[in-house]
Amino acid sequence: MKKPITINLGINPVVKERAEKALPSINADLMGLEEIKMKLQEGYEDIEKGKVRDVHAVFARFRENKFVT
């Protein structure tokens, strides 16, 4: 099994604001245990279905579109 990693990066403030408005928030501090388990399961199922993106391609696109400062 591959080891997960955490990535910290700076995001263009305008893009960040748009994403925050468009995407539902996932805040584990405000979620119950069952909701957290459900969200994790959805993520695992996405991985199994191949609903993933290559990290190098994603970051290359961010850099091309100047989404990352």
Order of alpha helices (4+ residues) and beta strands (2+ residues): alpha-alpha-alpha
